[in-house]
Each structure stands twice: as C-alpha cells, then as structure tokens.
Amino acid sequence: MKKVLFVATVVKTHIMQFHLPYLKMFQDAGWETAVASRNDYEDPADCRIPYCDHFYDIPFERLPWKPKNVTAYRMLKKIIDSERYDIIHCHTPVGALIARLAARDARKHGTRVIYTAHGFHFFTGAPLKNWLLFYPPERLLAPVTDVLITINREDYARAKKRLPAKRIEYVPGVGIPTEKFRNLSLDVAAKRQSLGFSEEDFLMLTVAEMTANKNHITVLRALAALKDKPEFARIHYLIVGRGEMRPSLEASAKELGISDHVHFLGYRSDAPELYRSCDLFAFMSFREGLSVALMEAMSSGMPIVCTRIRGNTDLIEDGVSGLFCENTPEALSQAILRLYADPAFRKRLGQAAQIRAELFDEKTVHAQMRKIYFGEGGR
C-alpha cells in the first residue's frame, strides 16, 4: 500500500482548516495517510483528524530558531526514515523547512517531497528582516523540493526566478466550495434580527484572526472618522475571529468612542450566513497568500473593499469585483461612504465577485492537485 505524510506546524488551525479534502483524496485512492503536526487544541483529546490513519504529535514551534524544533527534526526524521513514504506534502514555513531537511535521505529512496508555500514571507514590500530570515532557507532547500506549489501569481513569478526547485506549479489556493456560499437559502431579515440589527442597518464584516497583520485597527479608525457623519448611526462593524489582539482592539474601540458600533463575535460556525447578511466585507491586511475568507465573501456575493496586496490582486479586479483601498483610515472611510450611498454599485460588485470566485472553486483546485499527486488521470 502506498503511503503519504502531511506535515504542518499545527493541526487545529492548519491541517483541519485546509487539508482534510486531500487526506480524503488519498484514502479514496487506497493510500495510507499520516499527519505530523503539533496538537494545538486546548484539550489535546479533541484532536481527531478525519481521513488520517496515523497522527504524530511533533513539537514544532513557529519561529525557526526555537530549541524545540531540534527535537521536532529528530522525531520527524526517525518517522520518515522508518515509514518510507511515497509522498511527503509539507506546509507552513517551519514545518516545511524541517520536513525537507528530514526527508533528504528518504528522497534517495524514491520519496517525493511536495511543498506548498501559502505565501512567502519575502514578498514585494516586505521588511528586509523577512528576506534575511526566510529567503536563504527557501533558496537552500529548493533543490530538495520535488514540487514547489505557489498559490498566488506574485509568489509563482518569484519562485520561477529565484528558487531552483525541480518543478514549480501555480495552484489557486486550497479551493473553496463556491456552491455552498452561492446557493445558501437564508431569511436575511431574520438573521440580522437575531444579531440585534434591522434591515436598515449597514453591516461591515471582517472574518480574520485578531492579529497585527489583519489590521483591524485601520477599520476601527475609519469608522471613528465617520462619527460626525449622519451615516454613522446605521453603520456597524462585525469582527469574526479570535486572537491575541482582541483586548487591545476592544480598548481601541472604547477610546475611539465607537464601542456601540463594533461587535466582537469571536469564533462562529455560521460564517456563510454572516456573509449573506452583511453589506460590505472589509479586509485591510498587510500580507496575504490567498485569503480563504476573502474568497468565501466573494462566493457569497458580497462587495469587497480591501488592500492592494499580493493575493488580493489575484482575486479582485478593482472597480469590477471589488475596490482596492489605500491602507489608511481616511481612504477607507471614504470608500465606506461611497459604498454606503450606492446600493446598486454594491450589487454590481457583489455579482461580479461571485462570478470571479468560480476560478477558485475546490473542483478546479482539487483537479490540479490530483494531477500533481497522481499524474495525468492516475492514482
């Protein structure tokens, strides 16, 4: 029986979020599946990975120089050398770095190493320290990477130019079930009422972890800039997600005098219904690979306002399927007012976004991945 190993730094927020369809793909093809990753569940007993025959809890750390990564390397190398996998598919910067180092001997015996870069840290406009820390390892490990997969056009072009991997592919993300969002049947008025809002309220939504990179603070400041406008009374900002910055963002909302208009919803299992119930998706990240949340919002027919950054430029056509916005409160507040005042424009943007999202549908992505894994039509 052929065997595949998936490697990523964490289980809950990576393997479970992005890779279950691919584990299922291998099991359906008769392969034995395994996952090597750190169990990041609050209760370790909650870690139950579907379509996974064997799970190895590896103490990966997110920063490469952390001492536990030496232990992680030794544990992973022992597993790889003993199990003789046909394919190792690695993800996340540290998980992929350690996996490729640990698989060097295995490649001599026929193991194929695939690495998906979910967004290089050395992107256009990135700080110099990003290039110094993350580019040299990628350059050094590219020759022991049989297939390097990039998920946006900027990373693909950079990899083709700078990284000597055996094979470099562009695959548009992890794939999303666009039909699930497009065909959702929902009583929007009832859903808004359950959240405490009326049909007249203008609801902005962000679905993202509360981290510095996701830049929720710019949205808060843009909302604060509208306090003296008559439109402000009807505008509310809904944040879906968890993260270490929630306390500081709550404090900022209070300091800005907009607490009554900012709603921290935490983790939600009803994201598709929230996309459908809100009027505008605001996404002001500093860095993205190819945002799943942005693709889901597009599939739901939401108008988008977002930063003109890598990944977002793959998804959005400015003025057609969304609006790019300078990453300042002033520019965002003006974009919000423009979209607030023009429901017909919002509708056109949302309809175009929904059509464009089909390019990133899971059926398209899974077909590409099947060819990479199994060859043309093979298993």
RASUL-V156804 format. One record per helix or strand of 2 or more residues. SS is the DSSP state (H for helix, E for strand). FROM is the first residue (numbers start at 1). TO is the last residue. Records with the same first field share a line. If there is no record, write none. Layout:
SS: FROM-TO ; FROM-TO
//
This chain:
E: 3-10 ; 32-38 ; 54-57 ; 87-91 ; 112-117 ; 147-150 ; 168-170 ; 202-207 ; 235-240 ; 262-266 ; 280-283 ; 304-306 ; 322-324
H: 11-28 ; 44-46 ; 68-83 ; 93-102 ; 104-108 ; 128-144 ; 153-162 ; 178-182 ; 188-195 ; 216-224 ; 230-234 ; 246-255 ; 259-261 ; 271-277 ; 292-299 ; 312-315 ; 329-341 ; 343-360 ; 362-374
//
